[in-house]
């Protein structure tokens, strides 16, 4: 079992308290800047000493505050890919790899170096120095150097690893991987997603479960879901599998909410891409209401429309061009898009 339960206080007010079970495969850490993601990796690797807790790697104790065990980083068998370039600049790329494999027998060392050079496309750059290489090539060389020592745990900070390179790493590394992921798209390539904020684990689970059904308002906001509504349950009908939710400004039809009662307060989240917008004419679709368009924001793949009441809709650019001259707008929240928190 690989497990880190660690605590650290950093003046003037930050404290980290993380209990992290690390299964096989890739575990992605996601959260805002200052959440404690890099600090967590640094403590597991041994570069920073926790104030409390215990770190186990395959049931071997790397750190235990109570019994004062603290194995130095060089003996932890943890590979670490940090944000900055850590290759030795006075060595060639090949020499960097040979240095990392120095504890292997000579023939095995040469075999491993040749394998990593081939696997990560370093043949043409192997004889050159890292300072003359591109950022992408330096990253591949850093990955090869980290893996050549056959770590029992690979720690990957936000260093530019993308999904194709992550697949290559997984093919070459059977050890568990803990990845600080800069984007939710990269998180989806992991087997488990852990959301951190202010030094605490907010939520964890499979990426699809966490993204589709966040357990808390805090998690939903950290995942970038802009539409979070506080509602009162106005009606429950288990026979028809329906409920009615009152936001104070409008009512919403929703699926039946087992385990709740009329009058309960609940939070509802709706992704911006799930909201629909219409002209105000004809028969109103369910869960539709008039709203004032406040702001238009260009996005990479869509146009974000901000409506009164802090409601946000991401609309395909072609759809926006078709409706941009609307005099009055209707916002529709489809019942299936509602996620009860």
C-alpha positions in Angstrom: 0.0 0.0 0.0 1.2 3.5 -0.8 -0.3 6.1 1.5 0.6 9.6 2.6 -1.1 11.2 5.6 0.8 14.4 6.1 0.5 17.8 7.8 2.6 21.0 7.5 2.2 24.5 8.7 3.8 27.3 6.8 3.6 30.9 8.3 1.9 33.2 8.1 -1.2 31.1 7.9 -1.1 28.2 5.4 -1.5 24.7 6.7 -1.7 21.5 4.7 -3.5 18.4 6.1 -3.8 15.7 3.4 -4.7 12.0 3.6 -3.9 10.5 0.3 -4.2 6.9 -0.7 -2.2 6.3 -3.9 -3.6 3.3 -6.0 -2.0 1.8 -9.0 -2.2 3.9 -12.2 -2.4 7.7 -12.3 -3.8 9.9 -9.5 -4.4 13.5 -10.6 -4.2 16.4 -8.2 -6.2 19.4 -9.3 -6.9 22.7 -7.6 -6.2 26.4 -7.6 -2.7 28.0 -7.2 -1.7 27.7 -3.6 -3.8 24.7 -2.8 -0.8 22.6 -1.7 -0.4 20.3 -4.7 3.4 20.9 -5.3 4.0 20.9 -1.5 2.3 17.5 -1.3 4.6 16.0 -3.9 7.7 17.6 -2.3 6.9 16.1 1.1 6.3 12.6 -0.4 9.6 12.9 -2.3 11.4 14.0 0.9 12.4 17.5 -0.2 10.2 19.1 2.5 9.7 17.5 6.0 6.1 17.3 7.2 5.3 18.4 10.8 3.1 15.4 11.3 1.8 12.2 9.7 3.2 9.1 8.0 4.3 8.2 4.4 4.2 4.6 3.2 5.6 3.4 -0.1 4.6 -0.3 -0.7 4.2 -0.7 3.1 7.8 0.6 3.7 7.9 3.6 6.0 9.5 6.7 4.4 8.4 9.1 7.0 6.8 8.8 10.5 6.7 11.9 12.7 5.9 9.9 15.8 8.8 7.5 15.6 11.1 10.1 13.9 11.7 8.1 10.7 12.7 10.3 7.8 14.3 8.5 4.8 16.4 10.9 2.7 15.2 11.6 -0.8 17.9 9.7 -2.6 16.8 6.4 -0.9 13.0 6.8 -1.3 12.9 5.4 -4.9 10.6 8.2 -5.9 11.0 9.7 -9.4 10.3 13.5 -9.4 9.5 15.7 -12.4 9.5 19.3 -11.2 8.3 22.4 -12.9 11.8 23.7 -13.7 14.4 22.0 -15.9 16.4 19.8 -13.6 18.8 18.2 -16.2 22.5 18.7 -15.5 23.5 21.5 -18.0 27.2 20.5 -18.1 26.4 16.9 -19.2 25.0 15.8 -22.6 21.5 14.3 -22.7 23.0 10.8 -22.8 25.3 11.5 -19.9 22.3 12.6 -17.9 20.7 9.2 -18.5 23.9 7.3 -17.7 24.2 9.2 -14.4 20.6 8.2 -13.4 21.4 4.6 -14.2 24.8 4.5 -12.5 23.7 2.0 -9.9 22.9 -0.6 -12.6 25.4 -3.2 -13.9 27.3 -1.9 -16.9 25.5 -4.0 -19.6 22.1 -3.3 -18.0 22.9 0.4 -17.8 23.8 0.6 -21.5 20.7 -1.4 -22.4 18.4 0.9 -20.4 19.9 4.1 -21.7 19.5 2.8 -25.3 15.9 1.8 -24.6 15.0 5.2 -23.1 16.7 7.1 -26.0 14.7 5.1 -28.5 11.4 5.2 -26.5 11.4 9.0 -26.0 12.9 10.0 -29.4 16.2 11.3 -28.1 18.5 9.8 -30.7 19.4 13.0 -32.4 19.8 15.0 -29.2 21.6 12.4 -27.1 25.1 13.8 -27.8 24.0 17.5 -27.3 23.8 19.5 -24.1 20.3 20.2 -22.6 20.7 24.0 -22.9 20.7 23.7 -26.7 17.5 21.6 -26.7 13.9 22.7 -27.1 11.6 22.7 -24.0 9.7 19.7 -25.3 12.9 17.7 -25.8 14.2 18.7 -22.4 10.9 17.4 -20.9 11.2 14.1 -22.7 14.8 13.8 -21.5 13.7 14.5 -17.9 11.1 11.9 -18.2 13.6 9.3 -19.5 16.0 10.2 -16.7 13.3 9.8 -14.0 12.2 6.4 -15.4 15.6 4.9 -16.0 16.1 4.4 -12.3 12.9 2.3 -12.1 11.1 4.3 -9.4 8.5 2.7 -7.2 6.5 6.0 -7.3 6.6 8.7 -9.9 5.7 12.3 -8.9 4.9 14.6 -11.8 4.5 18.3 -11.0 2.9 20.8 -13.5 5.9 20.5 -15.9 4.1 20.4 -19.3 3.3 16.7 -19.5 0.4 16.3 -21.9 -1.9 13.3 -22.6 0.3 11.6 -25.3 3.4 11.9 -23.2 1.5 10.6 -20.1 0.5 7.6 -22.1 4.2 7.0 -23.0 5.1 7.3 -19.3 2.4 4.8 -18.3 3.6 2.3 -20.9 7.2 2.6 -19.6 6.4 2.9 -15.8 4.5 0.2 -13.9 4.7 2.3 -10.7 1.9 4.5 -9.4 2.0 8.0 -10.7 0.8 11.2 -8.9 0.3 14.0 -11.3 -0.3 17.7 -10.6 -2.7 18.4 -13.5 -3.1 21.9 -14.9 -6.3 21.1 -16.8 -9.5 19.0 -16.3 -8.9 17.5 -19.7 -5.6 16.0 -18.5 -7.4 14.9 -15.3 -9.7 12.7 -17.4 -6.7 10.7 -18.5 -6.1 9.6 -14.8 -7.7 6.8 -13.0 -8.5 8.9 -9.9 -9.0 12.7 -9.4 -8.3 14.4 -6.1 -9.4 18.0 -5.7 -7.3 20.1 -3.3 -8.0 23.6 -1.9 -6.3 25.5 0.9 -4.3 22.4 1.9 -7.3 20.1 2.2 -8.8 17.3 0.0 -12.2 18.6 -1.1 -13.3 15.6 -3.1 -11.8 12.5 -4.7 -13.1 9.7 -7.0 -13.0 8.7 -10.7 -12.7 11.8 -12.9 -16.0 11.2 -14.6 -17.9 10.8 -11.2 -16.3 13.9 -9.8 -16.8 16.0 -12.9 -20.4 14.9 -13.5 -21.6 14.9 -9.8 -19.5 17.0 -7.5 -20.4 16.4 -3.8 -20.1 20.0 -2.6 -20.6 23.6 -3.7 -16.9 24.1 -3.1 -16.0 21.3 -5.4 -18.4 22.5 -8.1 -16.9 26.0 -8.0 -13.3 24.6 -8.2 -14.4 22.6 -11.2 -15.4 25.8 -12.9 -19.2 25.2 -12.9 -20.6 28.7 -13.0 -24.3 28.1 -12.4 -24.8 27.1 -8.7 -28.3 27.8 -7.4 -29.7 27.5 -3.8 -33.2 26.1 -4.0 -36.1 25.1 -1.7 -37.9 21.8 -2.5 -41.4 23.0 -3.3 -42.9 19.6 -4.2 -42.0 15.9 -4.4 -43.8 13.3 -6.5 -42.2 9.8 -6.3 -44.9 8.3 -8.4 -44.1 10.5 -11.4 -40.4 10.7 -10.5 -40.5 14.5 -10.4 -39.9 17.4 -8.0 -40.2 21.1 -8.1 -37.5 23.5 -6.9 -37.9 27.1 -6.0 -34.9 29.4 -6.5 -36.8 32.5 -5.2 -36.8 34.0 -8.7 -38.2 31.0 -10.7 -39.2 27.4 -10.3 -37.5 24.4 -11.9 -38.9 20.9 -12.7 -36.4 18.3 -11.6 -36.1 14.5 -11.2 -37.4 13.1 -7.9 -34.9 13.6 -5.0 -34.9 10.5 -2.8 -34.0 11.1 0.8 -35.3 14.7 0.8 -38.4 16.3 2.1 -40.5 19.2 1.0 -39.0 22.5 2.4 -35.5 21.2 2.4 -32.8 23.5 1.1 -30.5 22.0 -1.7 -27.9 23.3 -4.1 -28.2 22.8 -7.8 -25.3 23.0 -10.3 -25.7 23.4 -14.1 -22.9 23.5 -16.5 -22.8 26.5 -18.8 -22.8 24.3 -21.9 -26.0 22.7 -20.7 -28.1 25.9 -20.6 -30.1 26.7 -23.7 -31.2 30.1 -25.0 -34.2 31.0 -27.1 -36.2 33.8 -28.6 -39.1 34.8 -26.5 -41.9 33.7 -28.8 -44.2 30.7 -29.0 -44.7 28.0 -26.4 -42.2 28.0 -23.5 -40.1 24.9 -23.0 -40.1 23.5 -19.5 -37.8 25.3 -17.1 -37.7 28.4 -19.2 -37.8 31.9 -18.0 -37.0 35.4 -19.3 -33.6 36.8 -18.5 -31.7 40.0 -19.3 -28.5 39.6 -21.3 -25.8 41.4 -19.3 -22.5 40.5 -21.0 -21.0 38.7 -23.9 -17.6 37.0 -23.6 -15.6 35.3 -26.4 -14.4 31.8 -25.5 -12.1 29.5 -27.5 -14.8 27.1 -28.5 -18.0 29.1 -27.8 -19.6 32.4 -26.8 -20.4 32.8 -23.1 -23.6 34.7 -22.4 -24.0 36.2 -18.9 -27.6 36.8 -17.9 -29.1 38.6 -14.9 -29.1 36.5 -11.7 -25.6 35.3 -12.5 -26.6 32.7 -15.0 -24.1 31.7 -17.7 -24.7 29.9 -21.0 -21.9 28.7 -23.4 -23.4 28.8 -26.9 -21.8 27.6 -30.1 -20.7 30.6 -32.2 -23.0 29.7 -35.1 -26.0 29.6 -32.7 -25.0 32.9 -31.2 -24.8 34.5 -34.6 -28.3 33.2 -35.4 -29.8 34.7 -32.2 -27.6 37.7 -31.4 -30.3 40.2 -32.5 -32.8 38.8 -30.0 -34.8 41.6 -28.3 -35.8 39.4 -25.4 -34.1 36.2 -24.3 -35.3 33.0 -22.7 -33.0 30.8 -20.7 -33.9 27.1 -20.5 -32.4 24.7 -17.9 -33.2 21.2 -19.1 -34.3 19.0 -16.2 -31.7 16.3 -17.1 -28.9 19.0 -16.8 -29.7 19.6 -13.1 -27.1 18.2 -10.6 -28.2 18.2 -7.0 -25.4 18.8 -4.6 
